[in-house]
Amino acid sequence: MTLKLRCQDYGFECNFILEGPKTIGLLEKLRKHFEEEHGIDYTTEVITQMILNRGHSLDSIRKE
Ligand SMILES: [Zn+2]
């Protein structure tokens, strides 16, 4: 199960796209991108909520 995350879906004018297995690691990559590129230090919990708000199901997310 893969997940595609577009930075622009989260309110930034940015072409960054992450695609990969639905894991905590993928969320961490998005978190790091927000921090390094946009200077916003979201917590993993906030990012999880943002992704859920986009209609993605994270029921089967793997803890990696
Ligand atoms: Zn971005």
N, CA, C, O and the ligand as a Tripos MOL2 file, in Angstrom:
@<TRIPOS>MOLECULE
protein
  257   255    65     0     0
PROTEIN
NO_CHARGES

@<TRIPOS>ATOM
      1 N           0.8530   -1.2030    0.0000 N.3       1 MET1
      2 CA          0.0000    0.0000    0.0000 C.3       1 MET1
      3 C           0.8810    1.2430    0.0000 C.2       1 MET1
      4 O           1.6190    1.4940    0.9530 O.2       1 MET1
      5 N           0.7970    2.0180   -1.0770 N.am      2 THR2
      6 CA          1.6210    3.2240   -1.1230 C.3       2 THR2
      7 C           0.7640    4.4620   -0.9040 C.2       2 THR2
      8 O          -0.4540    4.4500   -1.0790 O.2       2 THR2
      9 N           1.4310    5.4960   -0.5260 N.am      3 LEU3
     10 CA          0.7820    6.7650   -0.2340 C.3       3 LEU3
     11 C           1.5330    7.8400   -1.0110 C.2       3 LEU3
     12 O           2.7630    7.8470   -1.0490 O.2       3 LEU3
     13 N           0.7830    8.7450   -1.6290 N.am      4 LYS4
     14 CA          1.3980    9.8460   -2.3590 C.3       4 LYS4
     15 C           1.0490   11.1370   -1.6410 C.2       4 LYS4
     16 O          -0.1260   11.4490   -1.4440 O.2       4 LYS4
     17 N           2.0480   11.8700   -1.2610 N.am      5 LEU5
     18 CA          1.8520   13.1010   -0.5090 C.3       5 LEU5
     19 C           2.4290   14.2680   -1.3000 C.2       5 LEU5
     20 O           3.6210   14.2870   -1.6060 O.2       5 LEU5
     21 N           1.5860   15.2370   -1.6280 N.am      6 ARG6
     22 CA          2.0480   16.4280   -2.3480 C.3       6 ARG6
     23 C           2.1140   17.5830   -1.3720 C.2       6 ARG6
     24 O           1.1500   17.8790   -0.6660 O.2       6 ARG6
     25 N           3.2590   18.2250   -1.3430 N.am      7 CYS7
     26 CA          3.4220   19.3570   -0.4350 C.3       7 CYS7
     27 C           2.3470   20.4130   -0.6930 C.2       7 CYS7
     28 O           1.8350   21.0190    0.2470 O.2       7 CYS7
     29 N           2.0070   20.6330   -1.9530 N.am      8 GLN8
     30 CA          1.0270   21.6870   -2.2660 C.3       8 GLN8
     31 C          -0.3590   21.3700   -1.7080 C.2       8 GLN8
     32 O          -1.1760   22.2760   -1.5400 O.2       8 GLN8
     33 N          -0.6350   20.0920   -1.4190 N.am      9 ASP9
     34 CA         -1.9070   19.7410   -0.7910 C.3       9 ASP9
     35 C          -1.9750   20.2250    0.6570 C.2       9 ASP9
     36 O          -3.0460   20.2540    1.2630 O.2       9 ASP9
     37 N          -0.8260   20.6020    1.1970 N.am     10 TYR10
     38 CA         -0.7780   21.0190    2.6000 C.3      10 TYR10
     39 C          -0.5380   22.5150    2.7450 C.2      10 TYR10
     40 O          -0.1130   23.0010    3.7930 O.2      10 TYR10
     41 N          -0.8230   23.2290    1.6600 N.am     11 GLY11
     42 CA         -0.8710   24.6810    1.7530 C.3      11 GLY11
     43 C           0.3860   25.4100    1.3250 C.2      11 GLY11
     44 O           0.5120   26.6110    1.5620 O.2      11 GLY11
     45 N           1.3190   24.7070    0.6980 N.am     12 PHE12
     46 CA          2.5380   25.3800    0.2710 C.3      12 PHE12
     47 C           2.6000   25.4490   -1.2500 C.2      12 PHE12
     48 O           2.0900   24.5680   -1.9410 O.2      12 PHE12
     49 N           3.2230   26.4930   -1.7610 N.am     13 GLU13
     50 CA          3.4960   26.5630   -3.1910 C.3      13 GLU13
     51 C           4.8060   25.8560   -3.4350 C.2      13 GLU13
     52 O           5.8750   26.4650   -3.4070 O.2      13 GLU13
     53 N           4.7130   24.5840   -3.6700 N.am     14 CYS14
     54 CA          5.8910   23.7410   -3.6690 C.3      14 CYS14
     55 C           5.5800   22.4950   -4.4880 C.2      14 CYS14
     56 O           4.4800   21.9500   -4.4040 O.2      14 CYS14
     57 N           6.5420   22.0500   -5.2720 N.am     15 ASN15
     58 CA          6.3030   20.8900   -6.1390 C.3      15 ASN15
     59 C           6.7890   19.5760   -5.5410 C.2      15 ASN15
     60 O           6.8510   18.5520   -6.2210 O.2      15 ASN15
     61 N           7.1290   19.6230   -4.2710 N.am     16 PHE16
     62 CA          7.6520   18.4300   -3.6150 C.3      16 PHE16
     63 C           6.5740   17.3430   -3.5120 C.2      16 PHE16
     64 O           5.4670   17.5860   -3.0320 O.2      16 PHE16
     65 N           6.9280   16.1470   -3.9710 N.am     17 ILE17
     66 CA          6.0090   15.0100   -3.8860 C.3      17 ILE17
     67 C           6.7410   13.8360   -3.2640 C.2      17 ILE17
     68 O           7.8610   13.5060   -3.6510 O.2      17 ILE17
     69 N           6.1030   13.2240   -2.3140 N.am     18 LEU18
     70 CA          6.6440   12.0240   -1.6770 C.3      18 LEU18
     71 C           5.7340   10.8610   -2.0380 C.2      18 LEU18
     72 O           4.5100   10.9740   -1.9670 O.2      18 LEU18
     73 N           6.3290    9.7590   -2.4220 N.am     19 GLU19
     74 CA          5.5170    8.5840   -2.6860 C.3      19 GLU19
     75 C           6.2590    7.3690   -2.1590 C.2      19 GLU19
     76 O           7.4510    7.1930   -2.4110 O.2      19 GLU19
     77 N           5.5470    6.5450   -1.4330 N.am     20 GLY20
     78 CA          6.2120    5.3680   -0.9020 C.3      20 GLY20
     79 C           5.2640    4.5610   -0.0480 C.2      20 GLY20
     80 O           4.0840    4.8900    0.0790 O.2      20 GLY20
     81 N           5.7890    3.5020    0.5360 N.am     21 PRO21
     82 CA          4.9650    2.6640    1.4060 C.3      21 PRO21
     83 C           4.3900    3.4840    2.5510 C.2      21 PRO21
     84 O           5.0240    4.4080    3.0610 O.2      21 PRO21
     85 N           3.1880    3.1260    2.9340 N.am     22 LYS22
     86 CA          2.4980    3.8610    3.9960 C.3      22 LYS22
     87 C           3.1210    3.5130    5.3500 C.2      22 LYS22
     88 O           2.6860    2.5810    6.0260 O.2      22 LYS22
     89 N           4.1190    4.2570    5.7200 N.am     23 THR23
     90 CA          4.8230    3.9780    6.9700 C.3      23 THR23
     91 C           5.0530    5.2740    7.7380 C.2      23 THR23
     92 O           4.9380    6.3740    7.1960 O.2      23 THR23
     93 N           5.3790    5.1100    9.0070 N.am     24 ILE24
     94 CA          5.7610    6.2640    9.8180 C.3      24 ILE24
     95 C           6.9600    6.9660    9.1800 C.2      24 ILE24
     96 O           7.0850    8.1890    9.2460 O.2      24 ILE24
     97 N           7.8430    6.1700    8.5620 N.am     25 GLY25
     98 CA          9.0250    6.7360    7.9210 C.3      25 GLY25
     99 C           8.6690    7.7440    6.8380 C.2      25 GLY25
    100 O           9.3560    8.7530    6.6760 O.2      25 GLY25
    101 N           7.5910    7.4760    6.0910 N.am     26 LEU26
    102 CA          7.1650    8.4000    5.0430 C.3      26 LEU26
    103 C           6.6550    9.7010    5.6660 C.2      26 LEU26
    104 O           6.9360   10.7900    5.1660 O.2      26 LEU26
    105 N           5.9130    9.5760    6.7500 N.am     27 LEU27
    106 CA          5.4390   10.7670    7.4510 C.3      27 LEU27
    107 C           6.6030   11.5770    7.9950 C.2      27 LEU27
    108 O           6.5880   12.8080    7.9850 O.2      27 LEU27
    109 N           7.6060   10.8640    8.4670 N.am     28 GLU28
    110 CA          8.7950   11.5330    8.9990 C.3      28 GLU28
    111 C           9.5060   12.3160    7.8940 C.2      28 GLU28
    112 O          10.0240   13.4060    8.1360 O.2      28 GLU28
    113 N           9.5300   11.7580    6.6820 N.am     29 LYS29
    114 CA         10.1590   12.4590    5.5600 C.3      29 LYS29
    115 C           9.4120   13.7440    5.2380 C.2      29 LYS29
    116 O          10.0240   14.7730    4.9500 O.2      29 LYS29
    117 N           8.0850   13.6780    5.2890 N.am     30 LEU30
    118 CA          7.2840   14.8780    5.0330 C.3      30 LEU30
    119 C           7.5270   15.8970    6.1480 C.2      30 LEU30
    120 O           7.6600   17.0930    5.8880 O.2      30 LEU30
    121 N           7.5810   15.4200    7.3710 N.am     31 ARG31
    122 CA          7.8310   16.3020    8.5170 C.3      31 ARG31
    123 C           9.1710   17.0300    8.3360 C.2      31 ARG31
    124 O           9.2770   18.2380    8.5500 O.2      31 ARG31
    125 N          10.1820   16.2610    7.9370 N.am     32 LYS32
    126 CA         11.5130   16.8270    7.7390 C.3      32 LYS32
    127 C          11.5070   17.8630    6.6100 C.2      32 LYS32
    128 O          12.1680   18.8980    6.7000 O.2      32 LYS32
    129 N          10.7550   17.5700    5.5540 N.am     33 HIS33
    130 CA         10.6450   18.5160    4.4350 C.3      33 HIS33
    131 C          10.0120   19.8290    4.8940 C.2      33 HIS33
    132 O          10.5080   20.9050    4.5620 O.2      33 HIS33
    133 N           8.9170   19.7470    5.6580 N.am     34 PHE34
    134 CA          8.2740   20.9640    6.1590 C.3      34 PHE34
    135 C           9.2520   21.7660    7.0130 C.2      34 PHE34
    136 O           9.2910   22.9950    6.9540 O.2      34 PHE34
    137 N          10.0280   21.0550    7.7950 N.am     35 GLU35
    138 CA         10.9580   21.7300    8.6980 C.3      35 GLU35
    139 C          12.1080   22.3780    7.9180 C.2      35 GLU35
    140 O          12.4480   23.5380    8.1490 O.2      35 GLU35
    141 N          12.6970   21.6210    7.0000 N.am     36 GLU36
    142 CA         13.8980   22.1070    6.3130 C.3      36 GLU36
    143 C          13.5840   23.0980    5.2050 C.2      36 GLU36
    144 O          14.3310   24.0540    4.9990 O.2      36 GLU36
    145 N          12.4860   22.8800    4.4910 N.am     37 GLU37
    146 CA         12.1850   23.7400    3.3400 C.3      37 GLU37
    147 C          11.2590   24.9010    3.6950 C.2      37 GLU37
    148 O          11.3150   25.9600    3.0710 O.2      37 GLU37
    149 N          10.4200   24.6990    4.6880 N.am     38 HIS38
    150 CA          9.4260   25.7250    4.9890 C.3      38 HIS38
    151 C           9.5660   26.2820    6.4020 C.2      38 HIS38
    152 O           8.8220   27.1810    6.7940 O.2      38 HIS38
    153 N          10.5090   25.7540    7.1600 N.am     39 GLY39
    154 CA         10.7910   26.3000    8.4850 C.3      39 GLY39
    155 C           9.6720   26.0910    9.4890 C.2      39 GLY39
    156 O           9.5650   26.8210   10.4740 O.2      39 GLY39
    157 N           8.8320   25.0820    9.2310 N.am     40 ILE40
    158 CA          7.7230   24.8100   10.1430 C.3      40 ILE40
    159 C           7.9470   23.4640   10.8070 C.2      40 ILE40
    160 O           8.0980   22.4420   10.1380 O.2      40 ILE40
    161 N           7.9660   23.4770   12.1110 N.am     41 ASP41
    162 CA          8.2940   22.2710   12.8660 C.3      41 ASP41
    163 C           7.0170   21.5930   13.3620 C.2      41 ASP41
    164 O           6.6470   21.7130   14.5300 O.2      41 ASP41
    165 N           6.3470   20.8740   12.4450 N.am     42 TYR42
    166 CA          5.1540   20.1230   12.8300 C.3      42 TYR42
    167 C           5.5720   18.8810   13.6080 C.2      42 TYR42
    168 O           6.6620   18.3450   13.4100 O.2      42 TYR42
    169 N           4.6980   18.4410   14.4830 N.am     43 THR43
    170 CA          4.9340   17.1480   15.1210 C.3      43 THR43
    171 C           4.3900   16.0520   14.2070 C.2      43 THR43
    172 O           3.5580   16.3120   13.3380 O.2      43 THR43
    173 N           4.8650   14.8370   14.4120 N.am     44 THR44
    174 CA          4.3790   13.7080   13.6200 C.3      44 THR44
    175 C           2.8680   13.5520   13.8030 C.2      44 THR44
    176 O           2.1640   13.1700   12.8680 O.2      44 THR44
    177 N           2.3660   13.8500   15.0190 N.am     45 GLU45
    178 CA          0.9250   13.7370   15.2820 C.3      45 GLU45
    179 C           0.1380   14.7120   14.4140 C.2      45 GLU45
    180 O          -0.9050   14.3640   13.8590 O.2      45 GLU45
    181 N           0.6500   15.9390   14.3020 N.am     46 VAL46
    182 CA         -0.0310   16.9520   13.4880 C.3      46 VAL46
    183 C          -0.0340   16.5200   12.0270 C.2      46 VAL46
    184 O          -1.0460   16.6570   11.3400 O.2      46 VAL46
    185 N           1.0720   16.0080   11.5590 N.am     47 ILE47
    186 CA          1.1600   15.5680   10.1660 C.3      47 ILE47
    187 C           0.2310   14.3860    9.9160 C.2      47 ILE47
    188 O          -0.4150   14.3040    8.8710 O.2      47 ILE47
    189 N           0.1710   13.4830   10.8720 N.am     48 THR48
    190 CA         -0.7590   12.3600   10.7590 C.3      48 THR48
    191 C          -2.1900   12.8790   10.6030 C.2      48 THR48
    192 O          -2.9500   12.3960    9.7640 O.2      48 THR48
    193 N          -2.5420   13.8680   11.4220 N.am     49 GLN49
    194 CA         -3.8870   14.4390   11.3540 C.3      49 GLN49
    195 C          -4.1300   15.1220   10.0160 C.2      49 GLN49
    196 O          -5.2110   14.9990    9.4390 O.2      49 GLN49
    197 N          -3.1190   15.8480    9.5180 N.am     50 MET50
    198 CA         -3.2520   16.5260    8.2340 C.3      50 MET50
    199 C          -3.5020   15.5170    7.1110 C.2      50 MET50
    200 O          -4.3120   15.7560    6.2160 O.2      50 MET50
    201 N          -2.8020   14.4000    7.1740 N.am     51 ILE51
    202 CA         -2.9570   13.3780    6.1340 C.3      51 ILE51
    203 C          -4.3450   12.7350    6.2370 C.2      51 ILE51
    204 O          -4.9920   12.4680    5.2240 O.2      51 ILE51
    205 N          -4.7880   12.4930    7.4640 N.am     52 LEU52
    206 CA         -6.1380   11.9510    7.6640 C.3      52 LEU52
    207 C          -7.1780   12.9260    7.1330 C.2      52 LEU52
    208 O          -8.1740   12.5120    6.5400 O.2      52 LEU52
    209 N          -6.9500   14.2320    7.3430 N.am     53 ASN53
    210 CA         -7.8850   15.2480    6.8740 C.3      53 ASN53
    211 C          -7.9620   15.2990    5.3510 C.2      53 ASN53
    212 O          -8.9550   15.7630    4.7910 O.2      53 ASN53
    213 N          -6.9100   14.8190    4.6820 N.am     54 ARG54
    214 CA         -6.9170   14.7550    3.2200 C.3      54 ARG54
    215 C          -7.6950   13.5340    2.7400 C.2      54 ARG54
    216 O          -7.8170   13.3130    1.5350 O.2      54 ARG54
    217 N          -8.2120   12.7570    3.6540 N.am     55 GLY55
    218 CA         -9.0160   11.6040    3.2880 C.3      55 GLY55
    219 C          -8.2380   10.3110    3.1540 C.2      55 GLY55
    220 O          -8.7680    9.3030    2.6890 O.2      55 GLY55
    221 N          -6.9820   10.3430    3.5610 N.am     56 HIS56
    222 CA         -6.2020    9.1180    3.5180 C.3      56 HIS56
    223 C          -6.4730    8.3000    4.7690 C.2      56 HIS56
    224 O          -6.5740    8.8390    5.8710 O.2      56 HIS56
    225 N          -6.5870    7.0210    4.5870 N.am     57 SER57
    226 CA         -6.7210    6.1440    5.7430 C.3      57 SER57
    227 C          -5.3470    5.6820    6.1810 C.2      57 SER57
    228 O          -4.5510    5.1990    5.3760 O.2      57 SER57
    229 N          -5.0840    5.8330    7.4420 N.am     58 LEU58
    230 CA         -3.7970    5.3720    7.9590 C.3      58 LEU58
    231 C          -3.9780    4.1790    8.8890 C.2      58 LEU58
    232 O          -3.1210    3.8860    9.7220 O.2      58 LEU58
    233 N          -5.1090    3.4980    8.7320 N.am     59 ASP59
    234 CA         -5.4160    2.3610    9.5950 C.3      59 ASP59
    235 C          -4.3000    1.3310    9.6200 C.2      59 ASP59
    236 O          -3.9530    0.7720   10.6600 O.2      59 ASP59
    237 N          -3.7520    1.1030    8.4310 N.am     60 SER60
    238 CA         -2.8060    0.0020    8.3300 C.3      60 SER60
    239 C          -1.3580    0.5020    8.3020 C.2      60 SER60
    240 O          -0.4500   -0.2040    7.8650 O.2      60 SER60
    241 N          -1.1690    1.7180    8.7730 N.am     61 ILE61
    242 CA          0.1930    2.2560    8.7390 C.3      61 ILE61
    243 C           1.1470    1.3780    9.5670 C.2      61 ILE61
    244 O           0.8230    0.9050   10.6560 O.2      61 ILE61
    245 N           2.3040    1.1980    9.0030 N.am     62 ARG62
    246 CA          3.2820    0.3570    9.6910 C.3      62 ARG62
    247 C           4.2230    1.2150   10.5120 C.2      62 ARG62
    248 O           4.6590    2.2800   10.0750 O.2      62 ARG62
    249 N           4.5240    0.7470   11.6860 N.am     63 LYS63
    250 CA          5.4690    1.4620   12.5520 C.3      63 LYS63
    251 C           6.8820    1.0740   12.1480 C.2      63 LYS63
    252 O           7.3600   -0.0120   12.4770 O.2      63 LYS63
    253 N           7.5380    1.9700   11.4360 N.am     64 GLU64
    254 CA          8.9050    1.6660   11.0150 C.3      64 GLU64
    255 C           9.7860    2.8510   11.3100 C.2      64 GLU64
    256 O          10.9850    2.8130   11.0350 O.2      64 GLU64
    257 ZN          7.3740   21.8580    0.2650 Zn       65 ZN65
@<TRIPOS>BOND
     1     1     2 1
     2     2     3 1
     3     3     4 2
     4     3     5 am
     5     5     6 1
     6     6     7 1
     7     7     8 2
     8     7     9 am
     9     9    10 1
    10    10    11 1
    11    11    12 2
    12    11    13 am
    13    13    14 1
    14    14    15 1
    15    15    16 2
    16    15    17 am
    17    17    18 1
    18    18    19 1
    19    19    20 2
    20    19    21 am
    21    21    22 1
    22    22    23 1
    23    23    24 2
    24    23    25 am
    25    25    26 1
    26    26    27 1
    27    27    28 2
    28    27    29 am
    29    29    30 1
    30    30    31 1
    31    31    32 2
    32    31    33 am
    33    33    34 1
    34    34    35 1
    35    35    36 2
    36    35    37 am
    37    37    38 1
    38    38    39 1
    39    39    40 2
    40    39    41 am
    41    41    42 1
    42    42    43 1
    43    43    44 2
    44    43    45 am
    45    45    46 1
    46    46    47 1
    47    47    48 2
    48    47    49 am
    49    49    50 1
    50    50    51 1
    51    51    52 2
    52    51    53 am
    53    53    54 1
    54    54    55 1
    55    55    56 2
    56    55    57 am
    57    57    58 1
    58    58    59 1
    59    59    60 2
    60    59    61 am
    61    61    62 1
    62    62    63 1
    63    63    64 2
    64    63    65 am
    65    65    66 1
    66    66    67 1
    67    67    68 2
    68    67    69 am
    69    69    70 1
    70    70    71 1
    71    71    72 2
    72    71    73 am
    73    73    74 1
    74    74    75 1
    75    75    76 2
    76    75    77 am
    77    77    78 1
    78    78    79 1
    79    79    80 2
    80    79    81 am
    81    81    82 1
    82    82    83 1
    83    83    84 2
    84    83    85 am
    85    85    86 1
    86    86    87 1
    87    87    88 2
    88    87    89 am
    89    89    90 1
    90    90    91 1
    91    91    92 2
    92    91    93 am
    93    93    94 1
    94    94    95 1
    95    95    96 2
    96    95    97 am
    97    97    98 1
    98    98    99 1
    99    99   100 2
   100    99   101 am
   101   101   102 1
   102   102   103 1
   103   103   104 2
   104   103   105 am
   105   105   106 1
   106   106   107 1
   107   107   108 2
   108   107   109 am
   109   109   110 1
   110   110   111 1
   111   111   112 2
   112   111   113 am
   113   113   114 1
   114   114   115 1
   115   115   116 2
   116   115   117 am
   117   117   118 1
   118   118   119 1
   119   119   120 2
   120   119   121 am
   121   121   122 1
   122   122   123 1
   123   123   124 2
   124   123   125 am
   125   125   126 1
   126   126   127 1
   127   127   128 2
   128   127   129 am
   129   129   130 1
   130   130   131 1
   131   131   132 2
   132   131   133 am
   133   133   134 1
   134   134   135 1
   135   135   136 2
   136   135   137 am
   137   137   138 1
   138   138   139 1
   139   139   140 2
   140   139   141 am
   141   141   142 1
   142   142   143 1
   143   143   144 2
   144   143   145 am
   145   145   146 1
   146   146   147 1
   147   147   148 2
   148   147   149 am
   149   149   150 1
   150   150   151 1
   151   151   152 2
   152   151   153 am
   153   153   154 1
   154   154   155 1
   155   155   156 2
   156   155   157 am
   157   157   158 1
   158   158   159 1
   159   159   160 2
   160   159   161 am
   161   161   162 1
   162   162   163 1
   163   163   164 2
   164   163   165 am
   165   165   166 1
   166   166   167 1
   167   167   168 2
   168   167   169 am
   169   169   170 1
   170   170   171 1
   171   171   172 2
   172   171   173 am
   173   173   174 1
   174   174   175 1
   175   175   176 2
   176   175   177 am
   177   177   178 1
   178   178   179 1
   179   179   180 2
   180   179   181 am
   181   181   182 1
   182   182   183 1
   183   183   184 2
   184   183   185 am
   185   185   186 1
   186   186   187 1
   187   187   188 2
   188   187   189 am
   189   189   190 1
   190   190   191 1
   191   191   192 2
   192   191   193 am
   193   193   194 1
   194   194   195 1
   195   195   196 2
   196   195   197 am
   197   197   198 1
   198   198   199 1
   199   199   200 2
   200   199   201 am
   201   201   202 1
   202   202   203 1
   203   203   204 2
   204   203   205 am
   205   205   206 1
   206   206   207 1
   207   207   208 2
   208   207   209 am
   209   209   210 1
   210   210   211 1
   211   211   212 2
   212   211   213 am
   213   213   214 1
   214   214   215 1
   215   215   216 2
   216   215   217 am
   217   217   218 1
   218   218   219 1
   219   219   220 2
   220   219   221 am
   221   221   222 1
   222   222   223 1
   223   223   224 2
   224   223   225 am
   225   225   226 1
   226   226   227 1
   227   227   228 2
   228   227   229 am
   229   229   230 1
   230   230   231 1
   231   231   232 2
   232   231   233 am
   233   233   234 1
   234   234   235 1
   235   235   236 2
   236   235   237 am
   237   237   238 1
   238   238   239 1
   239   239   240 2
   240   239   241 am
   241   241   242 1
   242   242   243 1
   243   243   244 2
   244   243   245 am
   245   245   246 1
   246   246   247 1
   247   247   248 2
   248   247   249 am
   249   249   250 1
   250   250   251 1
   251   251   252 2
   252   251   253 am
   253   253   254 1
   254   254   255 1
   255   255   256 2
@<TRIPOS>SUBSTRUCTURE
     1 MET1         2 RESIDUE 1 A MET
     2 THR2         6 RESIDUE 1 A THR
     3 LEU3        10 RESIDUE 1 A LEU
     4 LYS4        14 RESIDUE 1 A LYS
     5 LEU5        18 RESIDUE 1 A LEU
     6 ARG6        22 RESIDUE 1 A ARG
     7 CYS7        26 RESIDUE 1 A CYS
     8 GLN8        30 RESIDUE 1 A GLN
     9 ASP9        34 RESIDUE 1 A ASP
    10 TYR10       38 RESIDUE 1 A TYR
    11 GLY11       42 RESIDUE 1 A GLY
    12 PHE12       46 RESIDUE 1 A PHE
    13 GLU13       50 RESIDUE 1 A GLU
    14 CYS14       54 RESIDUE 1 A CYS
    15 ASN15       58 RESIDUE 1 A ASN
    16 PHE16       62 RESIDUE 1 A PHE
    17 ILE17       66 RESIDUE 1 A ILE
    18 LEU18       70 RESIDUE 1 A LEU
    19 GLU19       74 RESIDUE 1 A GLU
    20 GLY20       78 RESIDUE 1 A GLY
    21 PRO21       82 RESIDUE 1 A PRO
    22 LYS22       86 RESIDUE 1 A LYS
    23 THR23       90 RESIDUE 1 A THR
    24 ILE24       94 RESIDUE 1 A ILE
    25 GLY25       98 RESIDUE 1 A GLY
    26 LEU26      102 RESIDUE 1 A LEU
    27 LEU27      106 RESIDUE 1 A LEU
    28 GLU28      110 RESIDUE 1 A GLU
    29 LYS29      114 RESIDUE 1 A LYS
    30 LEU30      118 RESIDUE 1 A LEU
    31 ARG31      122 RESIDUE 1 A ARG
    32 LYS32      126 RESIDUE 1 A LYS
    33 HIS33      130 RESIDUE 1 A HIS
    34 PHE34      134 RESIDUE 1 A PHE
    35 GLU35      138 RESIDUE 1 A GLU
    36 GLU36      142 RESIDUE 1 A GLU
    37 GLU37      146 RESIDUE 1 A GLU
    38 HIS38      150 RESIDUE 1 A HIS
    39 GLY39      154 RESIDUE 1 A GLY
    40 ILE40      158 RESIDUE 1 A ILE
    41 ASP41      162 RESIDUE 1 A ASP
    42 TYR42      166 RESIDUE 1 A TYR
    43 THR43      170 RESIDUE 1 A THR
    44 THR44      174 RESIDUE 1 A THR
    45 GLU45      178 RESIDUE 1 A GLU
    46 VAL46      182 RESIDUE 1 A VAL
    47 ILE47      186 RESIDUE 1 A ILE
    48 THR48      190 RESIDUE 1 A THR
    49 GLN49      194 RESIDUE 1 A GLN
    50 MET50      198 RESIDUE 1 A MET
    51 ILE51      202 RESIDUE 1 A ILE
    52 LEU52      206 RESIDUE 1 A LEU
    53 ASN53      210 RESIDUE 1 A ASN
    54 ARG54      214 RESIDUE 1 A ARG
    55 GLY55      218 RESIDUE 1 A GLY
    56 HIS56      222 RESIDUE 1 A HIS
    57 SER57      226 RESIDUE 1 A SER
    58 LEU58      230 RESIDUE 1 A LEU
    59 ASP59      234 RESIDUE 1 A ASP
    60 SER60      238 RESIDUE 1 A SER
    61 ILE61      242 RESIDUE 1 A ILE
    62 ARG62      246 RESIDUE 1 A ARG
    63 LYS63      250 RESIDUE 1 A LYS
    64 GLU64      254 RESIDUE 1 A GLU
    65 ZN65       257 GROUP 0 **** ****
